[in-house]
Amino acid sequence: MQRATALHYQNTISGLRRELLNFDSANDRQQARLLLILIIACHYEAISGNKSGMMLQHLRASREIVRRLLTQPQRGNIDQDSLGFSLELYAYLSIVNSLASYRSIGKLAQPYDTFLTSLDELSSYSTFGSMFGGCHSLYELIPRITHYYLDDAAIRRLFGST
């Protein structure tokens, strides 16, 4: 099992290298494919228990791609189901790691992203709910709580970090 997982990760990294060698930032399909590879790499880092911060690096790179994709007016040449699923996976990973990443490295590793405070934009995709089920409004609170936690010294003292 461990060998199969390592081989899968190796293939993912090889795919990432290939994508980066031929990457065209103007190509929406390549951006969406790279986003999916980065999301897979995030999952591998999480499952393997890697605490070196590589997952956060993958999330930061994913964030830039998500921002580009969401600001482009036309995304018609991208498989919308795959894109919606990738966006929801990115949102889920970013949200659940928002406070944990702060506590583990002592600073906010992911910038505050307004996209994560309202997940309603994802409801236009047929894959909506794949990760959040019917609880997306509950998950929307996590980045806000993290933001308030970081802004309020009294709350930080209450939870034992100054």
C-alpha positions as CSV (number, residue, x, y, z in Angstrom):
1,M,0.0,0.0,0.0
2,Q,2.7,2.4,1.0
3,R,4.7,1.6,-2.2
4,A,1.5,2.1,-4.4
5,T,0.9,5.5,-2.7
6,A,4.5,6.6,-3.3
7,L,4.3,5.6,-6.9
8,H,1.0,7.5,-7.3
9,Y,2.6,10.6,-5.8
10,Q,5.6,10.2,-8.1
11,N,3.3,10.0,-11.1
12,T,1.4,13.1,-9.8
13,I,4.7,15.1,-9.5
14,S,5.8,13.9,-12.9
15,G,2.5,15.1,-14.3
16,L,3.0,18.4,-12.5
17,R,6.4,18.8,-14.0
18,R,5.1,18.1,-17.5
19,E,2.3,20.6,-17.0
20,L,4.7,23.3,-15.9
21,L,7.1,22.7,-18.8
22,N,4.3,23.3,-21.3
23,F,2.3,25.7,-19.2
24,D,0.5,28.6,-21.0
25,S,-1.1,30.9,-18.5
26,A,-3.5,32.1,-21.2
27,N,-4.8,28.5,-21.7
28,D,-7.8,27.9,-19.4
29,R,-7.8,24.2,-19.9
30,Q,-4.2,23.9,-18.8
31,Q,-4.9,26.1,-15.8
32,A,-7.8,23.8,-14.8
33,R,-5.7,20.7,-15.3
34,L,-2.8,22.2,-13.2
35,L,-5.3,23.1,-10.5
36,L,-6.5,19.5,-10.3
37,I,-2.9,18.2,-10.1
38,L,-2.1,20.6,-7.3
39,I,-5.3,19.5,-5.4
40,I,-4.2,15.8,-5.7
41,A,-0.8,16.8,-4.4
42,C,-2.5,18.5,-1.4
43,H,-4.5,15.4,-0.6
44,Y,-1.3,13.3,-0.7
45,E,0.4,15.6,1.7
46,A,-2.5,15.5,4.0
47,I,-2.9,11.7,3.9
48,S,0.8,11.1,4.3
49,G,0.9,13.4,7.4
50,N,3.6,15.6,5.9
51,K,3.9,18.6,8.3
52,S,6.7,20.3,6.3
53,G,4.3,22.8,4.8
54,M,4.2,21.5,1.3
55,M,0.4,21.3,1.3
56,L,0.2,25.0,2.1
57,Q,2.6,25.7,-0.8
58,H,0.3,23.7,-3.1
59,L,-2.7,25.6,-1.8
60,R,-1.0,28.9,-2.4
61,A,-0.3,27.9,-6.0
62,S,-3.8,26.7,-6.4
63,R,-5.2,30.0,-5.0
64,E,-3.5,31.9,-7.8
65,I,-5.0,29.6,-10.5
66,V,-8.4,29.8,-8.8
67,R,-8.2,33.6,-8.8
68,R,-7.3,33.7,-12.5
69,L,-10.1,31.2,-13.5
70,L,-12.7,33.0,-11.5
71,T,-11.9,36.4,-12.9
72,Q,-11.9,35.3,-16.6
73,P,-15.2,36.0,-18.3
74,Q,-15.2,32.9,-20.5
75,R,-14.5,29.5,-19.2
76,G,-16.4,27.6,-21.9
77,N,-13.5,25.5,-23.1
78,I,-13.1,23.9,-19.7
79,D,-15.1,20.9,-18.5
80,Q,-17.4,22.6,-16.1
81,D,-18.0,19.6,-13.9
82,S,-14.3,19.1,-13.4
83,L,-13.8,22.8,-12.7
84,G,-16.6,22.9,-10.2
85,F,-15.3,19.9,-8.4
86,S,-11.7,21.3,-8.3
87,L,-13.0,24.7,-7.0
88,E,-14.9,23.0,-4.3
89,L,-12.0,20.8,-3.3
90,Y,-9.8,23.8,-3.2
91,A,-12.3,25.7,-1.1
92,Y,-12.7,22.8,1.3
93,L,-8.9,22.3,1.8
94,S,-8.3,26.0,2.2
95,I,-11.1,26.4,4.8
96,V,-10.3,23.4,6.9
97,N,-6.6,24.4,7.0
98,S,-7.2,28.1,7.7
99,L,-6.8,28.0,11.5
100,A,-4.7,24.8,11.7
101,S,-2.1,26.4,9.5
102,Y,-2.0,29.5,11.6
103,R,-1.5,27.5,14.8
104,S,1.2,25.3,13.4
105,I,3.5,27.9,11.9
106,G,2.5,31.0,13.9
107,K,1.2,33.1,11.0
108,L,-1.6,33.0,8.6
109,A,-0.3,30.8,5.8
110,Q,-3.1,31.4,3.4
111,P,-4.2,35.0,2.7
112,Y,-7.8,35.9,3.6
113,D,-9.9,35.1,0.5
114,T,-13.3,36.5,0.1
115,F,-14.2,33.7,-2.3
116,L,-14.2,31.4,0.7
117,T,-16.7,33.4,2.8
118,S,-19.5,32.9,0.3
119,L,-19.6,29.5,-1.4
120,D,-22.9,30.3,-3.2
121,E,-20.9,31.0,-6.4
122,L,-20.1,27.2,-6.5
123,S,-23.8,26.3,-6.6
124,S,-23.9,27.0,-10.3
125,Y,-21.8,23.8,-10.9
126,S,-23.5,20.4,-11.0
127,T,-20.9,19.1,-8.6
128,F,-21.9,21.5,-5.8
129,G,-22.1,19.8,-2.5
130,S,-19.5,17.1,-3.3
131,M,-17.3,18.2,-0.3
132,F,-19.6,20.3,1.8
133,G,-22.9,18.4,1.4
134,G,-25.6,20.7,2.6
135,C,-23.3,22.4,5.2
136,H,-21.6,25.0,3.0
137,S,-22.9,27.9,5.0
138,L,-21.4,26.3,8.2
139,Y,-18.0,26.0,6.4
140,E,-18.2,29.7,5.3
141,L,-17.9,30.6,9.0
142,I,-14.5,29.1,9.5
143,P,-12.5,31.7,7.6
144,R,-14.4,34.5,9.3
145,I,-13.7,33.0,12.8
146,T,-10.1,32.6,11.9
147,H,-10.0,36.2,10.7
148,Y,-11.6,37.4,14.0
149,Y,-9.3,35.2,16.0
150,L,-6.2,36.8,14.3
151,D,-7.6,40.3,14.8
152,D,-8.5,40.1,18.5
153,A,-5.6,39.9,20.9
154,A,-8.0,39.0,23.8
155,I,-9.3,36.0,21.9
156,R,-5.7,34.8,21.2
157,R,-4.9,35.1,24.9
158,L,-8.0,33.2,25.8
159,F,-6.9,30.3,23.6
160,G,-3.4,30.4,24.9
161,S,-1.4,31.9,22.0
162,T,-0.2,35.5,22.2
